[in-house]
Amino acid sequence: MIYEKCRDILLQECELIQNAVIVQDKIRQAVTDREWAIFEDHLSAMNSIEIKMEDLENEREKLFTVFKTLVHEQSFSETLDDKGKFYALVSILPENQRNDLTSIYRSLKFEAIKLRMANDALFTYITEVKATLKEFFDLAFPERGGKMYTKEGTHFSNDMRSMVLNRSF
């Protein structure tokens, strides 16, 4: 029963991560194409995936708790992280089940790494665009001195959220 439940959870997590990779690519494309309405839709989809993933992670934690009480194994310590708990669980399974679960777990980790790389690439792109805009405005409007101030006289960051720029000069 533990094997089937763990396998089911891992497969669902793999599917969600794969969906998140697809949505992340759509988010990147929407940002590149400046399609902000579509961008918002994709962010909502990503939030939905995040909520489902959180539910599955909670289910997996419950499974580890059930496993611990069933086995009364000393190697299943409270100080173990998720990876350690997972490997403690699969270590007592028959070899074919152990191989199946570790294979699914590795593919889940691989998909998570792909998602992290996509996030990092998008973040780098946005950071570069922001830096380019800042440099442009520093050169185009040197009187700003690179600083903006609020009505109260405190320094305001150069994030350009409220600035409108006409496309023709």
N, C-alpha and C positions, 0 to 999 in steps of 0.2 A: 504494500500500500504506500509506504513512504517513497519507494522508487517511482511508482506511477505518478504520485502527486508532485514530486520534485521534477520529474521529467516534463510533466504538463506545464508547471510554472516556468521552467527554463525555456521551453518552446514558445510560450506566450511572450516571455520577455524578449526572446530573439526576434520574434515577429514585430513587436513594438519598436525595438531598436532599428530594425530594417525600415520600418515605416518612418521613423524619426529621421533616418539618413535621407530618405526621399524628400520629406518635408523640408529638411534643412537645405537641400539643394534648391528646392523651389523658393525658399526664403532668400537664398543667395541670388537667384535669378531675378526675383522681384526687386531686391535692393539695387542690383546692377541696372535693371531696366527702369528704376524709379517708379514702380507700380505700387503705390503705397496702400491702396485698398486691398489688393491681392496679398500684399505683405501682411496686413492685419489678419486676413483670413488664415494665412499659413501660421501665424503666431498663435491663433486660437486653436488650430489643429495640433500644434506642438504642445500647448498647455494641456490639451485633452490627453495626449500621449503621456505627458509627464504624470498626470493624475492616475492614469491606468497603471503606469509603471510603479508608482508609489504603492498602490494597492497590492500589486504582485509582490513587491519587496516585503510588505508587511505579512503577506501570506507565507512567504518563504521563511521569514523570521519565526512565525508560529510553527512551521514545519520543523525547524531546527529545535524549538523548545519541546515539541512532541517527541522528536527523535531522542533528545537528551534524556527525557524521563523514561522512555522505553528501554534504552540501552544501559543506562546508569554507567556509562563509560567515563573513566577518569580522563581520557585524552580530550574529551569535549569540555574544554574549560570556558568559563565566562569571559576570559580575556581574549579569546580567539576572535579575529575579524571574520567577515562574511566568507572570505576565501578559505580560511582555516576551518570554519564550521562546515562548509561544503565538503572539503576533503576529509574531514573527520566522519561525515555522514557516508560518503562513498567508500571509505576504506573498509567498511564492514560488509559491503554488498558483494554479491558474486561478481566474478570478473567481467562477464558480458554486460551486466547492468552498470558496473563501474565504468567500463569503457564507453558505453553509450552516454552516460551522464557527463563524463569528463569531456567527451567530444562536443556535446551540446554546449557545455559551459565555456569551452575554448572558443567556439564560434560566437557565443554571446559576447565574450570579452573582445574578440576581433571586431565585431560590429560596433561595439562601444568605442573602440579606438578609432574606427573610421568616422564615427559621429564627432568625436572630440577633435579630430583633425579638420573636419569640415567647419566646426565651430571656430577653431583657431584661425583657419584661412579667412573666414568671413570677418572675424574680429580684426585681423591684420589689414584686410582691405578697407574696412571702415576707419581704422586708425590712420591709415595712409591718406585716405580722402580728407579726413578731418585736418591732418597736418598740412596737406596741400592747400586747403581752403584758408587755414590760419595764415600760412605764408603769403598767400595771394592777398588777403585783406591787410596784412602788415605792410606789404609793398604798395598796394593800391591806396591805402589810407594811412600814411605814416603819422598823421596828426593824432591818431588813436594811441600811438606809443605802445601798441601791443596790449593795452589794458582797457578794460571797461569797468564802469562803476555803477552801482545802483543809485536810486534816489537818496538813499541814506548815506552815500559816500563810501560804502564798502566795496572792495574789489569783487568783480563778477567774472566768472570764467568765460573763456572765448569759445563757447560751444555753438554759437550762431543759430540757436534755435528760433529766435524771433526775427532774424534778418531776412528780408526778401530781396532777391537779386533779379533784375530784369535780364533776359537772355540776350538782349542786343544793347550795344553801347551807343 
